[in-house]
Amino acid sequence: MATYLNYPFDPELFNYNWANEKDPTLTAILDSGAVVRNADLERLIANGSDTYTLPFYKTIGGTPENYDGATDITVSDPTASSQSGIVYGRAHGWKEKDFIVDYNSGADPLRQITSQVAKYWSKVRQGILVKELEAVFGITGSGASADWNNHTTDISLASGTSVQAANKLGATTVGDAIQKAVGDAADQFSLAIMHSKVAANLAGLDLLEYRKYTDEMGVQRTLRIADINGMTVIIDDGVTHTAGTAEAAAEYTTYLCGLGAIQYAPAPVKTPSELSRDALDDGGYTALITRVRETLHPNGFTFTKPGSGYTASPTDVQLAAYANWSVVADPKNIALARIISNG
């Protein structure tokens, strides 16, 4: 049996520690309410397959009749629709070469590898989420979903590099963008994900309030989590942005999300992790292999498998392609919006 830290490798114990490893970024996103674990969705994908469908009822309507004792009363049927999503699978492994351990006294690469697995998959997860957000915001709404276009606020320069205050996030930008998107349903928003440059500009205007915590030594430290307009701010340079050039100013996308905007569910994996031994290559090494299958689904949208180039799991490119997504819910009920700015 393969060993880990001189003990027999226990996949169940390792998977438990992996799943419960603390990750500030992922925890902040989950605690904000933007990403929620959906038990119904989890049941749908528990038996395999890569697709699923979630039905939902639309808001009831109808014109009331005059109740005068003479006018007949009409009845309306409730209407419903559905959204379809996709399960993606990802796998990766890392190896500890025997020679590294033998040649460098005290080296313990496998300990370093295992301590970083949870953080690695958290970053992968967040990267996929950003790609999906880019995709759904690439949809140009029409007909009943035309209001989806109002979920984008672009205050960036159309051309040139002469950035003004109006091209950057200010005191009212976030509130105005949410009002434009959903009107009086603004209370459903709870999270803003922005680039550190945008956050720095807002902090310089005293518009951000960074959270603090006191460590075990009694020292107060500032977290990379802040608040603006009553919303949690997550600072991550992985959001969509383009670097500035001599002809064009840098652009940054700030994503605004609400409760349940992203539905999450893990799918079963027969062997989430295992150790593999190769005695010949590279002088011999032990590899830790990890696998995940799960879904991150923007609520209110449907993912359609592309007609060609698709296997049993979508690639990052396919998840990021707006042509594979469509709006199926009333845009006013979709707690997602974005602001494109120069800072």
N, C-alpha and C positions, 0 to 999 in steps of 0.2 A: 504494500500500500504506500502511496506517496505520502510524504510528510510535509508539514508546515510548521515552522518554528520548532523543529525537533519532535513534533507530536503528529500522530496520524491525522491526515487532512480530513476534517469533518465538514462536508459541503453544507449540511443543514445549519451548523453553527456559523460558518462563514457567510452564508446567504443572509442569515438573520442580522449579523453585524453590518453587512453591506447595506441592507435595506434601512438600517437604523443609524447609519453614520450621519453625523450632523453636517449640514450644509447650509450656511447662512443665506445664500442666494435663493436656493430652492425653497427653504422654509419661509422666507419672506414672501415669495410669490404665492405659496399655498395659504399662508396666514392672511394674505390680503383678500382672499376670497375669489380672486380671478381664475385660479385653476382649482377645480373641485373634482374629487373622485366620485364617479357616477356608478353606484352599485348596480343599477339596471343595465348599464352598458357593459359592466364587468361580467354580468351573467350572460349577456348576448355573445360575448367573444370567448366564453369559457371552454367551449367545445371545438375550438379551432376556427378555420376560415380567416380570410383577411378583410372581409367587409361586414358591415352591419347597418341596420336601418332603425332609426328612432322616430316613432310617430309623435305628433303633437297636435293639439286642437288650436284652431285660430280663434281670435276674439269674436264673440257673437255680435250680431248686428240686426238690422231691420228697422223699419219705420213704424212707430206706434200708431194705432188707429184711434179715431175719436170714440170714446166710450160714452155713447149717447142712447144706448138701448136699441138703436136701429142699425148701426154700422157693424158689419161682420168683422170678427177678429181673425187676423191671419197669423199663421205660425211659420217660423223659419227653422230650417235644419241647421244644426251646427256644422261647421266645415272643419276639415282637418288636412294636414299635410305631413310630410316626413322629411327627415334629413338623413343622409347616408355618409358614413365615414369609413376610414381605412385603418387597418392595423399595420404598423411597420415593425420590421425586425432588424436588429443590429447585433453584431458580435465583434469582439476584439479580444486579443490576448497579449500577454507580456511574458518575457522569459528572463530567467536568472541563469547566467552562464556559470558553470562550475569553476572555470578558470578565473573569473573575476573574484570569486570568493577565496580561491586558493592563493591568488597573487596579491590580493589586497586584504591584509589581516583585519578582521573586524567588519568587513563589508557584508551587508545583508540586503541585497537588492529586493528580494521577495517581500521582506517586511515593508519596504518603501512602496512597493507596488500595491500590496493589499491595503495599505493605509490610505491610498489615493483612489481606489476603485469607485467609491460612492461619488466623490467629487467629479471624477471623469465623466460618469454617466449623467450627473446633474448638468454638466456643461453641454453634453450631447443633447440632452432633453431640451434645454433652453435654446440651443441653436436651432433645433427642429421647430420649436415654437415660433421663433422669429421668422423662419422661412415661410411657415404657414401664414403668419400675419402679413408678410409681404405679398403672398399670393392672393389672399382674399381682398386686400386693398387694391390689388391690380384689376379687380372686376369693375367694369363700368355698368352700373345698374341701368335698367330700362324698364318701361312699363310699370308694373306694381312695385318693383324694386328700385325705381329711379332715385328714391330718397337715400339710397345707400351712398350716392355720390356726396351727400352732405356730411358724411362721416370723415371726410378728408378736409383739413384746413391747411392751405399752402400759403405761408407768408414769406417764403424765400424769394430771393431776387430772380427775376426772369432771365437776366443776363448780367454780366459784369461782376465786379468785385467790391463795389461801393456799398458795403453792408451798413444799414441804418438800424436804429433801435426798433423800428417797426418790423424788421426782418428777423428779430430774435424774440424768444418767449419773454413776455412781460407779466405784469400783475394780473391782467384779465385774459390772457391768451388761452389758458387751459379752460377756464369757465366759459368763454365765448365758443370754443371749439365743441364742448360738450352740449351747450345749448343749441348750437347749429345742428348737431347730430340728432339729438333726441328731444329737444325742447324741454317740457316739464318733467321728463323722466330722468333727469340728471342724477338723482340720488342712487341710481344703480351702479354708478362708476365709483371705483375704490382704489385704483392702482395706475400709476404712471411709470413707464419704463423709458428712461432717457440716457443719452450719451453723457459722459462726464463733462464735456465741454458745455453742454446746455445746463447741466446742474451747476457748474462753476459760475456761469453767467447769472443764474437765478440766485445763487448764494451771494454773489456780489451785490445784488439788489435787495438783499435781506428778505428774499421771498421763500427761501428754503429753511426749514427747521430740522437739523440733523438730530437723530435719536442718539441717546447716550446710555451706557451701561457701566456699572461699577464691578471691576473684577474682584477675585478673591483676596487681592492685596489691598483693596480699598481704593484703587486708582480708577478714576473716571475716564472712560475712553469714548471717543466718538465713533459711531457706526457709519457704514456707507449706505445707510437707509435714512431717508428724510421724509418730510411731509410737505405737501403744498395743497392749498384749498381743501384741506381735510382728506386728502388722498395720500396713500403710501407711495413714495418715490423709490424706485429701484434703479440704481446707477449701473449701467452695463454698456461698455463700449462695443458690445456685440450687436447692438441695434443697427438698423440700416443707416448707413451714412456714406458720403463720398468726400474724399479729400479735396481741398481747394487747389486751384491751379492759378496761373497768371491770368487766365481768361475767365475763370468762374470761381465763385466763393464756395467754401465747404458747405455741404447740406447735411442736416441731421433729422432723423425721424423720431418723434416722441410718440409712443403708443399709450393710449388711455384705455383701461379695461375695467370691467365691472364684475360683480358677483356672478360666478358661473359662466363667465364669458368663454372659458376653455374647459371642455369636459375631458377628464383623464380616466383611463382604466388600464391596468396591466393585463396581459394575456398570459395564459399558462406556458411555461417553458419546461420541457422534460429535464434538462440539465442546465440550470442557470450558470453554474460554475464548476470547473473541474481542473485538476492538475494533470499535466501530460509530461511524460519523461522521454527525452531523446538522448540516447547515450553516444551517438556518433557525430552529428553535426555540431560544429563550433566547439568540439571537445567535450560535448555533453551539456545539456541544460534542462532545467525544469520550467515549464510554461504554465501560467495561469490563464485559463480560457473563460471568458464570460459571455453570456448571451441574454438579450432582452427582446420581448415582443410586447408592444403596448400601443395605445392610441392617445393622441392629443388632438382634440377636435374643436375648432372654433364653433361655438353654438350659433345655429341659424344658417349654416351653410351645408352644402352637399359636395362630397368629393366623388368624382367619376373617374374610373380607371382609364388611363390613356389607351388609345386604340392600338398602339404598337410600342414595343420596348418595355412592356411591363412583365414582371415575373410574379412571384408570390408575395413580394413586399415592395412598396414604392421607394424609389431612390430619393435623395434629398432634392435633386433637380425636379423630379415629378411632383413632390410635395410643394415646391416653390413656384410651380407653373400655374398662373391664374386661370389658364384655359381649362384646368382640371377641376375648378371650383365654381359653384354657382350660389346665389343668394336664394334662400327658400322661405325665410321668415320675414315678418314685417320689420324693416330696418329700424323702426323706433324701439323695437324690443331687443335689438342687438347692442349689447354694451361694449362696443369697440369703436374707437375713433383714433385718428392720428393727426399729428401736426408736423408739417415739414417746414423747417426753419434754417436759418444760417447761424444759429447759435441759441 
